[in-house]
Amino acid sequence: MTLSFVALGLDHRHIYGMTENMMRIGARCLGYWTESDPQPLAGYIKRFPDLQRFGTLDEALGAGADLALVSAIPAERASLSIRAMQTGHDVMTDKPGCTTLDQLEQIKTAVAETGRIWSINFSERFEVPCVTLADELVKSGAIGRVVHTTGLGPHRLNRDTRPGWFFDRERYGGVLTDIASHQIDQFLHFTGSESADVTMAHVANHANPNDPGLQDFGEIALRAPNASGYIRVDWYTPDALPNWGDGRLTLLGTDGYIELRKYVDVGGREGTDHLILVNGTDCRSIDAHDAGLPYFDRLTHDIAHRTETAMTQAHCFTVMELALQAQEMAEGGST
């Protein structure tokens, strides 16, 4: 049976990749719904000209889809996801899946009551082939046990294309809730940690004083029983870089290390998905662009068989809980 889905909320361009990757594995899109005309809408119509636009949310939720893709304004993703689950849909949401701890508790309740899957598409892991290869290498023991991760998430501001909500702290959730959720996901995954403590969290607006709601820099330190990690995110990508950000991940193991230069190699190699492996027998760079993106197939399997092969529900909850705790700590609250 072919899996079907609807797209709900087109406020972030990540909906492009979410839709494309589900179609790539054979899923059928029944259409989309979004309020008004958000900036990504024109690009969505250009990429998917044959898809129908539902007139109302109720119409979209009543179309009979198995899965709802959610990429609305971050502060609205929780309520939209809950509505979708309550109408019989599993959910793949853009990150962050929610913007407050109260929203997270409401989502947990909805999952428990409906039995639906709430999955966050952490695209910096799930849509990056070199991360797939790194996962395979770590599982094979290529660098021993991973004891530390360094995750860097620089982004280009692209001020002229940003909607008003992008500069509103309450609507986007803060820089750690938003971007750093990617790196928290990768820390827990690669170190095999079920949870962690946030030992340091900091946010700032260093370069955009006329936008007081924008946090353009953030950092986190994490500690788990058998590993630790550091995360840095920012909106400072310089104009000369040929893409939106020089995202990197370094995995330090007891027997070696792996560095991922995910989107660009400023050292001169063309293309994306550069993996550097150094251990007792190897010291080399690997082109990993064809390593695959198994998350989407696995989620489809989970929807059909009610399994957790793409990502456990507990992991998804924990990533958001840590991101929200870090955000609160950075802003002077308690966790």
Secondary structure as UniProt FT lines:
FT   STRAND          4..10
FT   HELIX           14..24
FT   TURN            25..26
FT   STRAND          28..33
FT   TURN            39..40
FT   HELIX           41..47
FT   TURN            49..50
FT   HELIX           57..61
FT   STRAND          67..71
FT   HELIX           74..76
FT   HELIX           77..86
FT   TURN            87..88
FT   STRAND          90..94
FT   HELIX           101..114
FT   STRAND          118..121
FT   HELIX           123..126
FT   HELIX           129..139
FT   TURN            140..143
FT   STRAND          146..154
FT   HELIX           159..161
FT   HELIX           164..167
FT   HELIX           169..172
FT   HELIX           175..178
FT   HELIX           180..191
FT   STRAND          197..204
FT   TURN            209..210
FT   TURN            212..213
FT   STRAND          217..224
FT   TURN            225..226
FT   STRAND          227..234
FT   TURN            239..240
FT   STRAND          248..253
FT   TURN            254..255
FT   STRAND          256..261
FT   TURN            266..267
FT   STRAND          274..279
FT   STRAND          283..287
FT   TURN            289..290
FT   HELIX           295..305
FT   HELIX           313..330
FT   TURN            331..332
//
